[in-house]
Amino acid sequence: MLWKLTPLLQAQEAEDQADTRVMHPVLKAFVCGSISGTCSTLLFQPLDLLKTRLQTLQPAVKGSSHAGMVTLLFRVVRTESLLGLWKGVSPSFARCIPGVGIYFSTLYVMKQKFLVDRSPTALESVLLGVTARAVSGVCMLPVTVVKTRYESGKFGYGSVYGALKNIYQTEGVRGMFSGLTATLLRDAPFSGIYLMFYTQTKNLTPQDQLDPVLMPLLNFGCGIFAGILASLATQPADVIKTHMQLSPQKYRRTSQAIAFIYKSSVCSHKKLELERRLRVPEHKGGHIPVSISPHRRASCFQAAE
């Protein structure tokens, strides 16, 4: 143990040093981050699963629209049971527990090195968050790939270790780090933007005038506000990351995934417009479909694509 490195110290001094070293701030940041990561993963895994599937869900058979979150929620519960919403929780734990710990530990070390006894500015908050999340994201990317594939429901992995072994044997190191660029484009800016809005929002609030009992509620509100803004800014990169990690053979480069997603969204929009144009204006409170041959309808959709 750490305190055994100083055997010549007196008993009381050794005990005090033991307490200090056991509760070293970096270790404390790692443990607290890991605990918070565990709790958040367990609570929000169903939403993470729905997000992954919505990002890769194909349009409905009739081509009219994408399934909504509520529709997909009931579909998962109906076909995979209620526990199906927590599919992928084991790789989520394997990623978040050490990953969040690495993030907070890196964040603490950088604050102690570059920001002594002062709060970071907006730009410094962005740089701190970007750097800490980039370190954590690269370290945990192989497990992130496994997590994404678990949640998609398209892979039959039996365990996290088995999934990592299978990916390495069939796809090599490239498969384990698929979507690296998109992941960094999502995670690093997300943490930077989140930390900036979180710290700046807290600085704008009169904390010295608030009841200490309300401080957790204030922190929670600032966190929600910062998380929403950061999510909106990095959502495109999140969609790209999901596609690349599910189909690394199809998307060898980030630009290929971007082109495919853009083309798919444009085609989907054209199909919706075409469906509306294939109907006449309202007549007696309803819509009357235009009589059109299946061959012509098919040619219209091919043109839209």
HELIX and SHEET records of a PDB file:
HELIX    1   1 LEU A    2  LEU A    5  5                                   4    
HELIX    2   2 ALA A   11  VAL A   22  1                                  12    
HELIX    3   3 PRO A   25  THR A   56  1                                  32    
HELIX    4   4 MET A   69  GLU A   80  1                                  12    
HELIX    5   5 LEU A   82  TRP A   86  5                                   5    
HELIX    6   6 VAL A   89  PHE A  114  1                                  26    
HELIX    7   7 ALA A  122  SER A  152  1                                  31    
HELIX    8   8 VAL A  160  MET A  176  1                                  17    
HELIX    9   9 LEU A  180  LEU A  204  1                                  25    
HELIX   10  10 GLN A  207  GLN A  209  5                                   3    
HELIX   11  11 PRO A  212  LEU A  214  5                                   3    
HELIX   12  12 MET A  215  LEU A  246  1                                  32    
HELIX   13  13 THR A  254  ARG A  277  1                                  24    
HELIX   14  14 PRO A  294  ALA A  304  1                                  11    
END                                                                             
